[in-house]
Amino acid sequence: MEPVSRSRRRGRREMRWCVFPPGLTLLYATAANFRSNSREHTWPKSFGIFTTGDDTSDIMALRPAQWGVNSARGNRWYATCPESGDDVVRPGHPEAPETAACFDGEAWEPPPSVRGNLARNMFYMHIRYNADSDLDETMDLQLSDCPCSYASVMGRLTDILQWHLDDPVDEAEIARNTKACTNYQNNRNPFIDHPEIVNQLFEAPEPCECSVCSEEPFSAGQCGGTAAPTAAPVPTPAPIPSPPVTPPPVAPTPAEDGAPLCVGDIAVGAVLIVAVQSDAPDTFAFVFMVDLAQGTQLFFTDSGYDGTHEYFRDTEGTLAYTVPAPGASAGDVVVWEDGTSDPAWSAISGNFALSGSGDSILVYEDCGDGTIAFIHGLTYSSGGWVSPSQVASSQDSALPPALAGANLELSERDHLVYNGVLSGTAAALSAVINSPDQWTADNTNRQNLDQVFSAGFDVQAATPAPTAAPLCTGSIAAGAVLIVAVQSDTPETFAFVFMVDVPQGTQFLFTDSGYDGSQDNFRDTEGTLAYTVPAPGASAGDVVVWEDGTSDPAWSAISGSFVLASAGDSILVYQDCGDGTIAFIHGLTYSSEGWVSPSQVTSSQDSALPPALASANLELSERNHLVYNGVLSGTAAALSAAINSPDQWTADDNNRQNLDQVFSAGFDVQAATTTPSPTPSPTPSPTPSPTPSPTPSPTPSPTPFPTQTGPSPSSGSSGGGDDDFASSSEGAATIAIVVILVIATAAAVAYFTYMRRSDKREGLATKGESPHDVEYSYPAEGISASQVGPANEEKSSMLRK
């Protein structure tokens, strides 16, 4: 059903929402009120999607969602949240019990049942809209572990890759893909038809150093929960408090993605209020945390946010500040006072009057498309931030979900002025400004804000900390070697399996020292072993067993004493890159505490989880005998998912097993493929004249990939969105050409597919007539099943517009 369009009472902007029929499946939660549902952009618009380009209406990334839940998600990037913590909110919304928000409100965890679907949506958008696009008003969308809205970088890739494995393609997803192609866009999502190509196109992401957002530190947030920049010293003897974490309120906002950031504009927290005085004349001050160009317009309102379709209760006033020439610099402070004649200020609506009995100020931008972007919020009402249903007077306001990590809740006083440090990094200053104990609050001592902030703030550049454990360039990816057994009684023993072929001479290191996130990586109180692959090399599926006292020359002691504690311990597998860095491959802990934070690594049983192993690790119970007991045959992805599942392991203290016997046959690591499904009846269409070159390639011919477990994806549609792989054998090509000629004669397909050659490889390319049509090339030689995270080529060489 088409969205219903309605207008604000003031007529300044048009708001839009969707009314969906009962029985519709919503993305994050079941419907509670079908008149309050909206269209969810799974790739938020603020992360590089314009309002008129093809990407904003691409059905592959659109889903119906309950409005309140959609609002709570807002423009947060995707991630797997910790089970608990000071900044973890579970559920992310009461009507979505399996969701969560975390990383200071910047990340969103969807329900497990849709994570794989969303992952494949993200892969599609990353490939479909790239720097080589010939489409107007689209940007180069990227996936990374360092999400950044203004750079069009969505995340968190490590978690999204794991979701793809944990929640495989099902029949409903295949049906939607086919319907999208046949009825709407004439293209398909290839990651649904061929999920195995994910390993070909995406490798384990580099650990995040926030460098992608170095120009605007606020956009980097917590860097996807990995290593964040180290703040420069702040010249003050008092410790800097952590910013308060306010759980996002229940209320919805009306925009399709809550209150998304305008594309290209500053992020939440880039402008912060630093003073409010409500006796006559009313006055407040704010500071810029980033440079802003002249002409940028900011809005300030004392109307309470009530979560309605019009955002605000709309009984008070709104001011606009337009940055004058030559622009604003980070650290500049601007003071507004009632009755000012400064031409940069203008009254937009109503009467902006700060109440002496409590009020709020919300800072935002107008995105020009009927949505607004919240930047900062402050309340000094006696009730603090209230729920939307309680916004009944001029003193009340709810907290917009987008401001969960960028707001202040102060006491009800006439004079409220920030009194903390004025010099530091943007992140450090934001922490102290958003801390109520860094403010003075009274009813008698009015201050001259122009004098208080005459020198402005000194916003210093953040110095990135050295990455503790980056991946080696060119090494195999995390998960290419997996631990499959640990036994800590005498003699200690463990086993691991190769998921890929590895040449002789390759060296792997195994340590039971805990990872503590330091520059030395480990607590370094235990031991490290080395395994050097002997001739003629290791094959995918081979299992190696180590036992204390072994005489196998492939094993050697590197340092310390490798002793697996019965009271709990960990094993980390890694490679030495030779340049002072290491590459983590797999990790297992059987400590009673599980993986702990780096600051908690204080004993020989403790270890933190290296960020690079977010999707390649195991957290098992504290037992003497831990042995994988699941399937031994399958694709690398399927076996990895099983091995990294604790419920596929036996765990006890008494029944020691002979690991050489248990894994005597090794693992059968199969190549991943898809069995083509019957081609649906085509819609008759004029047959285009064949291009003399290149030669047509077989579409429905057998592929060199074994059948995957689960439903078979549809391999084509009448819209020209066929996703089959090309065969490189001459026999298969001949059969396929005959099939194509027969199909053409019978008018069974809309149009042919043609071969296309690139500088690096040849593959099958298809293109329809819709502006969303996708050309994508698969390697003619196929994809090796044993490849786990090979070097990633430019995405446009594999799947182009």
Disulfide bonds with the S-S distance in Angstrom:
Cys81-Cys102 2.14
Cys148-Cys213 1.83
Cys210-Cys223 2.05
Cys262-Cys367 2.37
Cys472-Cys577 1.51
